[in-house]
């Protein structure tokens, strides 16, 4: 089965392709079909993921999967949340993972409450007008380190310390990270929903 991934993020594509492998799903990035990125005007992960999935399904005529994920920092009232991808731009840096990490560490320099959650919300639709989208959420709580540690992964992985392992996500082997990450949790839940309702 072909499924359009409503994202152009290469890291997400690789991670989700591996996680959804048991269903023999071929993920195709929307960019590979010249589909533009959808507007994300909403303030919740689920609304933005649904908008992205419907946009990709409408443009491709295929089922679509979207992931809206982000970092929710307790000391910032849950922000940056849905604005995570553009976090660095608020502080004069270009958009990008390394700049996001740098901006976060600068903003948290004098903050003692380092608790944060990485959240992933996956939404899948059979068509643009699917009245029953599949919705799966994964959430991992950890602490923001004071400097990046590790070289595996992407996004905030180098600064997300997971007490369960005593390591950051970027220090974990890929299979361990995928088994325990926010996206890993959401993917397993999505896998179960797809098996139950689509296959």
N, C-alpha and C positions, 0 to 999 in steps of 0.2 A: 504494500500500500504506500502511495506517495502522500506526503503531508508537507504543506508549506510551513516553514518556520518564519513567523512574522518578526524576524530580527536579522540584522546584518552582522551581528557579533559572532566572530569566528570561534571564540571560546565557548559561547553558549551552544553553538551548533555542534561542536565536538563532544561537549559534555552531554547534551540531550540525545545525540545520536547513540552514544554508548549506553545511556540509561534506558533508551526505548528499544534497544536491539532485540530483546526477547519477543517483541511483536512483529519483527521483520518489517519495520517501518523505514522507508527511505525519506529522510528529512531533506528538503530542498530550501535553501535560503531564498527569501523573496527577491533579493538583489540579483540572483542568478536568472530570474524571470523578468528583470527590469521593473519590479514592483516598488513603488516609492514607499518610504516609511509613513506610517499613519500618524495623524495628529494624536497627541496624548494630553487632552485638556483637563483630565480628571484628577482628583486628589487622593484616589485610592488605587491600590495595585490592581484589584479585580476589574474595576471599570476600564482602566487603561489597557489591560491585557485583553479584555473582551473587544474593545475598539480595534486593537491591532489585529486580532484573529479575524474579525468580521471583514476588515479592510483587505487582508491578504486573501481570504476566501473569495471575496467579491471579485478581486482583480485576477485571480488565477482560475477560478472555477473548481478548485480542489479543496478538500478539507484543510484546515489550518490550525496551527498551534502557536500560541503566543505566551511569552514569559515576561511578566513585569516584576522586577526584583529590585531590592534596594536595602540600604542600611538604615536602621532606625535606632538613633542614639538617645538613650534615656535622658541625658543631661540637656539635650536639645529638644525635648518634648516630642521625640519620635522622628525628628527630621535628621537627615535630608529626605528620607522616605522616597516618594515617587520622583523627586528631583535628584536622586543620587547620581545619575549619569552626567548631569550638568553641574554637580556640586562645585567643582573647581572654578567654574566660570563666574560664580558669585564673588570670587576673591581675585579676579583679574588674571586667572590662569586659563590656558586653552583647555577644551574638553579632552579628557583622557584619564585612564586609570591611574597612572603615576601622579598626575596633577591632583586628582581627587584625594589620593592618599596623603600627599604633601599638604594640601589645604586642610584636611581633617586633622592631621597631627598638629598643625599650627594653631587651629582653632581650639584644640583640646589641651594645649600646652599647660594651662594652669587649672585644668579640670581634674578633680579627684575621682568623681563618679565615672568610671570608664565602661559601664555596662551598656551593651548594644545588642541588637538582633539583626541578623541577615534574614530577609524574608523573600520567598519566591512564590509567586502566584502564577500557575499555569492555567490557561484557558484553551480548550479545543472546541472547534465547531465543525460540523459536517458540511455546512454551507454558510454563506453570509447571513442567511435568515434562520439559522437553526434556533428553534425556540427553547432548546434544552442544552445549552453549552455545558461541557464538562469543566468543573472547577476544582483545582487541587492546590493546597497551600502547604508550604514547608517553612519552618522557622527554627533558627539556631541562635541561642543566646550565648554570648561570650563577653569578652572584654577587649577594648581597643588598647593595643600595645603602645609604647612610647616611641617606637621606631619599627620600620618594616623588618620582618624576620622570615626567611625562606624565599624560594624562587619558583615554587610550583603554583599553578593556578593563575587567577587574574582578578581584576577588581580590587576589593578590599581584603582578599585572602591573606596578604602579608601582614596585616595589622589586626586580624580577627583571631584572638587567642581563645581557644576552646578548652575550658578547664577539664573536660572529660578526658582529653588527650595530653594536656599540659604542653600543647604546641599550637602554633597558628595553622590555619588551613593551608597556607603556602608551604608548610613543613611536612604535611602529610603526603604519603603516596597517593596517587590519583584514585586508585580503587577504594582506599579508606575514606578519602575526602568525598568521593561520589556517594559512598554508602551512608554518610552522616551529614552531608551538607544540606542547606535549605533547599537547593535545587534537587538534590538526591531524594529528599523526603517527598517533595512535591511530585517528582517524576514517578516514584513508586506508587503514590496515590493515584496519579493519572493513569498509569499502567493498569491498575486494578479497575478504574472506571471504564477505560476503553475496552478491556476484556469483557466486563459485565454488560456494557451497553452497545458497543460497536461491533464486536467480533462474535 
